[in-house]
């Protein structure tokens, strides 16, 4: 029976984590290899799939969508997909009883060792992330979601892959090697697996932890600090290029500098608290003109 009472973010997370445990069996063989071997045309010719991370991620999404629909139906959620590419999030779960919305992004990454992965990008820290009432590039305004979660997929690349230039027939299906294997799924709130650095280079995307243990357990840089600190850190974070464009000094580039920056501000305010309060009482509010 569907639970039509309001579901909290923690309750949603627990249900999603329990469901994610079964995902690996749905996308892999008993030997742990990916069930996807390639693409087939109308003449039954098979073209092997590339190990390119973007292609792998998209095909994984297509495989997982039916399981997300099943999860939604079981727990009383309407599931809505993002209307366009590069919109946030991949999936919106709307609880039928309370109307509460939960954002779920599907993210994947490959192992570079038994304990480390290449890392993921967890979405923009500009645009809708900062203007949480905006509908630009997002299904619903960021602030309308009761929780922002990641369904993560960790996999290993296979050493033995087929020549992408070669075509196969259906009779050859069992001979085509999979390009990835050994899947591990996890679900965590986005802030619990985020790092304090952008995803790659000078991009405006939040980076993730690269430790397998931290991703699975949700013990990234902001896990103990909480979502409010995560939000504050990334809402005011500037890359080097952003700071140069604004012609301002970059306030911080990591958590240590962030703490020092915040501490200086608090100390300055505390030292002048009486003057600030007196000024506030003397100043008359100015009515701002509405933009055209």
Buried (B, 14 or more C-beta within 10 A) or exposed (E): EEBEEEBEBEBBBEBBBEBBEEBBEEBBEEEBBBEBBBEBEEEEEBBBBEBEBEEBBBBBBEBBBEBBBEBBEEBBBEBBBBEEEEBBBBBBBBBBEBEBBBBBBBBBBBBEEEEBBBBBBBBBBBBBBBBBEBEEEBBBBBEBBBBBBBBBBBBBBBEEBBEEEEEBEEEEEEEBBBBBBBBBBBBBBBBBBBBBBBBEEEBBBBBBBBBBEBBBBBBBBBBEBEBEBBBBBBEBBBBEEBBEEEEEEBBBBEBEEBEEBBEEEEEEEEEEEEEEEEEEEEEEEEEEEEEE
